Amino acid sequence: MLISVQALRAAAAWLVVFHHFMQVFFNFNAHTVTGYLLSTRGQVGVDVFFIVSGFVIYLSSANKRPNSPRFMLERVVRIAPAYWLFTLLTAAIIYYNASVMPPYGLDAGALLKSLLFIPTQNPAHFGYYPILPVGWTLNFEMMFYLLFALSLLAGKKYRGFITAGLVIAVSGWAAQTTWISTFYAQPVIYEFLLGMALAFAFQRNWLPALHGKWLLLPVAITVASLATILCFDDQSPYRLFTWGIPAVMLVASFITMEPLFKHQRWLKHLGDWSYSVYLVHVIILWSGAQLLHQQLGFSPRQTLLVCLPIILLLSWGSFTFIEIGLSRLLKQLLGLSSAAGKSTTVPKQAIETKSAR
C-alpha cells in the first residue's frame, strides 16, 4: 500500500470537512482569505477521491481475473454498510429534530433511493443529493464500480478501454435519455478514468520512486498543481480540466515521492479512516452547531475544535468495527472470504483494494 496515496486521501477528506465547516457555520459567506478558499476550493478533495478510486480499483485487479458479480458484491459489502448506517442516522435526526440539520429534507422515497445509490432530488429541493448529502459521490462510485465490473467480462488487456467506453457511453449519451439520470452527465465522472490511466502508468513503472535532487521535480509539479487549483473556483464549467487534471498530476507527484512517506504509518491510518471521516463529519458539525454554538454559545472555531477529535474518534470506530469488522462478517456469511478466482502474482507496488472508497 502506498502511504503517499493514503496521505492524499486523508488530506482530501479533511479538506472536505473544513469546506463543510464553512457551510454549516457561515453558509459559505467567508470574511477571510482562508475561509474564502475553503468555501470555493474545498470540494477539490472529491476530485482527489475519484482519481484515487480509479487508480486503486484498476491496479488492484490488474493481475487478477475476478468474477464480475463477485467484484460488485464485494464492493457493496465494503462500501455500503457504513453509508447505510450514517444515512439512517441522518434520517433519524431529521425526523425527530429537523432543526439540527435545517437545510436537509426527508421522505420515504428519497431515503430508499439513497440507500440504493439511485440519484434523486433531495426532498429539500437543493439538487441531486441523497438524505446524507455527501453520498452524492457514492452514486458516482457505484456507477463506476458497475461499469468496471462489466469490463471484467472481457480479458484484462481490454478492461481499461472497455471501462472508458462505458463511462463515455453513460455520461455522454445515456444520461441524456429518459432511462438514466442526468446526474451522470457531470464530467466529474471522467476523473475515475484519469485514475485508471495513472494506474496504467504506475504498473509500467512510468512513475518510479524518486530520491535526492530528483525530488525537486514532483515538488515543483505539486506546487504547480495546487496553484492551478487555487486559480479556479467551484463555479468553473471546466472542472475536469481546472481541477481534475491538476489533481491527477498531484496524485502522480505524490506517488513518485513515496520514499518520503513510507515510514509514516500514522498517515496510513488517517488514510484508512478517510472514508468514515467523509461520511460522519457533516453529522457532527451540524450537531455541534446546534448544541455547542446555538445553545451553549461556543464560537464557530471553538465548536470546530471540539468537533474535530469527535470526528476522528468516530471515524476510527467506524473503520474498525463497520468497514473492517462488519464487512468481514458479511463476507463470511456470503461466502466471499476465499480468493476470488484464479490470479497471477500481484506486483509489490500494488495497492490493496480495501483502500478504495
C-alpha positions, -999 to +999 in steps of 0.1 A: +000+000+000+014+034-009+015+057+021+017+087-002-017+079-017-031+073+018-018+107+029-036+123+000-068+105+008-066+118+043-059+153+032-088+152+008-112+140+034-102+167+060-103+194+033-139+185+027-145+187+065-133+223+066-153+231+034-185+219+051-175+238+083-178+269+062-212+258+050-226+249+084-214+280+103-211+306+076-232+294+047-201+298+026-200+336+033-163+339+040-147+370+055-111+358+054-089+345+026-086+311+042-124+309+047-129+320+011-106+294-003-122+266+018-156+277+007-148+278-030-119+253-034-126+227-006-146+205-029-114+196-048-110+168-022-138+150-040-118+151-073-088+136-055-110+108-041-124+099-076-089+098-091-076+076-062-106+053-066-099+048-103-062+042-095-068+017-068-096-003-084-077-007-117-044-015-101-057-040-075-073-061-102-047-057-129-031-091-124-063-109-114-092-125-132-120-116-108-156-126-113-179-096-122-208-103-098-184-112-070-164-080-076-196-059-074-208-077-043-175-072-026-176-035-033-211-032-019-202-052+012-172-029+017-188+005+010-225+002+018-227-007+055-211+025+069-230+046+044-263+030+052-257+034+089-249+071+087-277+077+062-302+062+086-287+082+115-291+114+094-327+104+086-335+098+123-320+132+132-341+150+106-372+131+115-370+137+153-355+172+152-352+188+118-337+220+133-304+202+138-300+200+100-322+227+087-312+226+050-318+188+047-351+171+038-365+137+043-392+114+027-395+077+024-389+076-014-358+097-012-345+076+017-350+043-002-333+057-033-304+070-012-299+035+003-299+020-032-275+046-046-301+060-070-297+097-077-327+117-067-337+152-059-333+159-022-367+165-005-354+199+005-350+207-033-314+218-033-302+193-060-295+157-067-283+149-032-292+118-011-305+121+025-269+122+037-258+148+011-221+138+009-234+105-005-237+120-040-202+110-046-210+074-038-236+074-065-208+080-089-186+055-072-212+027-075-218+036-112-181+033-118-179+000-099-207-014-120-191-003-153-158-017-142-174-049-132-189-052-167-154-047-182-142-078-162-162-100-186-135-093-211-098-100-210-077-079-186-059-064-216-091-046-226-105-036-192-093+000-193-106+006-228-140-011-221-145+008-188-136+041-206-160+034-234-188+025-209-182+057-189-183+078-220-215+060-232-232+065-199-222+101-193-222+113-229-252+095-242-273+075-218-275+104-192-292+125-219-320+099-223-350+093-201-339+060-187-309+071-167-304+102-146-289+133-160-269+133-128-243+111-145-238+137-173-215+156-149-179+155-163-165+147-129-172+110-136-143+111-161-119+116-131-122+078-124-107+073-159-078+096-151-071+075-120-071+044-142-047+059-166-025+068-137-026+031-125-017+020-161+014+043-159+023+031-124+020-005-134+046+000-162+069+018-138+065+051-155+061+067-121+092+055-103+101+064-068+125+094-068+153+103-044+177+131-037+177+160-061+151+143-083+125+150-057+126+186-068+106+176-099+075+162-081+077+190-056+075+215-084+046+196-100+028+196-067+032+233-063+021+240-099-009+217-094-020+234-062-015+268-078-037+258-108-064+246-085-064+278-065-068+298-097-103+284-103-133+282-080-161+256-078-182+275-104-159+268-133-177+249-161-144+231-169-138+214-136-124+183-153-096+205-166-092+231-139-093+206-110-093+171-125-060+174-145-041+192-117-055+167-092-042+137-112-008+154-115-009+159-078-015+122-072+012+113-097+037+135-080+029+121-045+034+086-058+069+094-070+076+109-036+067+076-018+102+073-002+093+104+019+061+088+032+068+051+035+077+051+072+049+074+083+024+048+095+002+074+111-006+087+076-017+052+066-041+052+095-055+086+086-060+074+050-077+042+063-102+063+083-108+089+055-140+073+041-156+073+076-144+109+081-162+118+049-194+101+060-196+112+096-183+148+096-215+166+085-235+149+112-210+160+139-207+195+125-244+201+124-249+186+158-221+207+172-236+238+157-270+231+173-257+221+208-224+240+213-228+270+191-265+279+193-274+265+228-241+269+247-227+300+229-195+285+217-179+304+188-177+286+154-139+280+159-144+267+195-171+244+182-148+231+155-121+224+180-145+202+199-159+185+168-126+176+152-115+149+178-150+136+179-150+131+141-116+114+143-127+091+171-159+081+154-141+076+121-117+052+138-146+033+153-165+032+121-135+020+102-126-007+128-160-021+136-180-014+104-158-010+074-135-039+086-153-059+112-188-059+098-176-062+062-155-092+072-185-109+089-207-102+058-181-117+035-180-148+056-218-151+056-219-145+018-191-169+011-167-142-001-138-150+021-119-173-002-098-160-031-119-145-059-109-166-089-075-177-101-050-148-101-014-142-111+012-127-089+005-091-078+034-067-081+049-053-049+036-018-057+000-029-060-024-012-036-049-032-017-085-030-029-097-022+006-082+013+004-106+023-024-136+044-013 
